[in-house]
Every structure is written in C-alpha cells, then in structure tokens.
Amino acid sequence: LYFDCFSGASGDMILGALIDLGIDTKVFRRELDKLNLKEFDIVIEKKVKNAFVGMDVIAGFPTESFEQFEETYMTLADLPWTRIHVFPYSERKGTRAEVMDVSVPYHERKKRASRLRELSASRYQDRGQYQVQQIQKALILKNSAKGAQALTREYWPVRLNLANQEALRGQEVNVKIEKFIWSGGSTQDGYLEGHIL
C-alpha cells in the first residue's frame, strides 16, 4: 500500500479507505483497543448500496513487480467498485520519479494498464446493466453534466428527455431506468437513460 499525501489526508479518510480496501475489521478494532482511548465508538456499516464508486489506479510504478501487479489485479477484482480510471505510470520532469530507477518497461506498463481497463470496462458495464428496469430516486441537476440531467442516489448519471430541466432543477424525482449506454473507446464512459414517473 502506497500513500502519496501531497495535500494531506485526514484520519477518517485513511480509515475509510482501509475499510473499503477490505481490512479485517476485527483486527482493526483490536488494534484500536491497544490505544486505550476513552469514550469512543466506531460504527462500520455500508450506507449506500450499489453506489457508484470510482478510483484512480496507476499501473507499472517503478518498484512494481509482476507478482505485485497480479496481486493488485486480483484484489481489485474482489473489491466493490464501479469504475477505475487507469494510468500507466509516467515520469514527470522535476519530480523524484524522474530520477528513480524505472524497473517496469513502458510497453509493460501499457500492457498492465490495458488489463486493468478491461477489468474496469467489464465491471462498469455489468453494474450499468444491473440498473436497467429499476426505479431510482434521482436529483435533477442545475446544469447537465456530460449530457446527464440527473444523478441517482447512488451517483449514477442519468439522461432524461426533459423539455424544461430548469423547472425541475434541485428536485428529487422517481425515474424508471430504461437502458445503460456504454460509450466505450478511450473514455470508457457510460450513463443511464430513463424517464420520470
């Protein structure tokens, strides 16, 4: 696990990330008990089912062995995310990374990134198709975002055939999801389509 806290990180953010990564909560609580803190309680529960969860992943970091990549791949395959935005590692001028001994050749970084993108595309499409024929609560947006006029409570973008988005802006409405549109390509993006009930 690598933390690059270029702008800081709060304790609750780190704890939430560790729990999302699948840390054993019994071990976590046992370790916290060793701190002998008084009057605190930690409640761990899933708040939003089927939430749209995205994350960024860098493939081919200089010290990443093939075995480590495979372990990362398998771990990601088991975690409950919706979409990952994948970057092959690249050196940037003026950073420590520029002078590191790069042990992963560029063609291998691209190959690893491609495998992760395939995993992401498959998961994203499965999760999108799962939404079809469901009735969702959705918030009508002030301005369309990438063509979506609403967001479900699970943060899925929804395109609606709205004649007057302005009149409904800020309201939560019931939406019947009719289909999932996958744009694919380099953006690996998609959205739901539906109509207001």
N, C-alpha and C positions, 0 to 999 in steps of 0.2 A: 504494500500500500504506500502510495507516494502522495504527500501533501505539498502543494505549491501555493502557499497562502500569501500571494503577492499583495493582497489588500486586507489580510486578516481573516479570521474565522472565529465565530463565537462557539462557546461550548455546546450550546443546544444544536447548532448546525452540525458540528462534528459528531455528536451523539446520534442525531437523526440519521446522518449519512452512514454511520457504522451499523445502526439497526437496519437501515434499508439494504445494506450490503449483506445482511444475514448473520451478524454477530449472534452468538448464543446468548439469549437474554438472561438465562440463569447464571452463566459465568459473569456477565456484565453486572448483574445485581450483587453477586458475591464479591466482586472486586470493589464495587462502590461501598459495600458494608465495611470494608477494611479502612475506609477513610474516617469512620466514626463520626459522621455528620449527624447532627440532631435535627429532628423535626423536618424531614423532607420525605416526599413520596414521589415515586416515578410511576406513571401510568403509561404503558405501552399498548397502543391499540391502533388498528387501521381505521382511519377516519373516512376516507373516500374510496369506495370500491370502484374498480375499473378506471381509476384516474389516469389521465394522460401524463405519463412520466417520461421525460426526455433527459438525456445526459450526453455529455461530450466525452469521447474516448480517443486517446492518442495511441496509435499503433506504431511499434518499432522504436520506442525510446532507446537511447544508446545502450543501456545495460540489459535490455530485454532479451532473454534467451528464447529459443524456440519453445522450450518446455514452459517457460513463464507465459508466453503468448497463449499456448494451448490451455493452460490453467485459467487464464483470464477469459478466454473464449468460452470454456465450459461453465465458469462461474456466471458470466453474463447470460448464457443460455438458460440458467436456472433462476435468475432474478426476475422480479415482476416489473419490468419497464415496458414502455410502449415503443419508443424510438431512440436510437442512438445516432448522434452526429459524429462521424468518424473522420479523424485527421491522420494522415501519415506524418510521423514526426519529421520536423524540418528545423534546421539550424537557422538562427536569426543573428544578423550582424550585431555586435556589441553585447551579446549575452554570454553567459558561462557555457551554454550549449555549443556555441560556435567553436570553442577550443577543446571540447570533450572528444575523447577517442570514440568515434562512432563505430559501434560494433555491428550494427544491422545495416546491410547494404540497401541502397534506395529502392531497388527492384523488389527486395523482400518486404520492406515497409509498405510499398504499394500493394503487394500481394496480401499481406495481413489486413490492411485497411479494406481491401476488396471483400475478403471473407467476412469481416465484421459488418460491412454494408449489406451484404447478402443476408446475414442473420437479422439485421435491423429491418430490412425490407420485408422479409417473411413475417416477422413478428408484427410489424406495423399493419400490414395488410390483414393478418388474422384478427387483430384487435379491432380494426376498422370494420371488417365484415361482421364481427360479433355484434356491433351496434345496430345493424340493419334490422328493421321491423320493430325496434324498441321505441317506446315513448319516453322522451327525455325532457327534463326541465332545462331550458336554455335562456340565457340572458341576451337580449338584443343589444348589440354594440352601438356606441355613438357613431363610429366610423367603421366601415368594412375593413377587415384585416386580411389581406391576401384573398380577397373575394368572399370571405366568410362574414356573415352578418350577425352571427350569434356564437356564443360559447356555451356548451353544456356544463352542468355542474362538475363534470369530470374533466373539463377543459378541452373537449374536442371541438374543433372549428366546424360550424355548420353553415352551409349556403342555403338560403331560403329564397323563394321567389317573392320578395317583398316589393310592393309598389311604393310604399311610403315608410321606409325604415325610420325616419325622423319621428314619426308619430308614436312608434313603439319603443324607441330608444330607452334603455335603462329598465325595461320591464322584463320580468321573467315569464316565459310562456311555455306551454306544453307543445313539443314538437314530435311528430312522427318521423323517424329516420327511414328514408326510402332506399338510399344506397350509399355506398362508400366509393369515392372516386380516387383512384391511385394515379398520380401523375408520373411516377417513376422517374427515369432519367437521372441526371446528376443531382437534382434536388431531393430525390426520394421523398416527395411530399404527397399529401393527400388530404381529403376533407370529407365530411359527411354532407349529404343533401337530404332535405326534408321539407315538410310543410307544417305550418301552425295549425293546431287542432282548435 
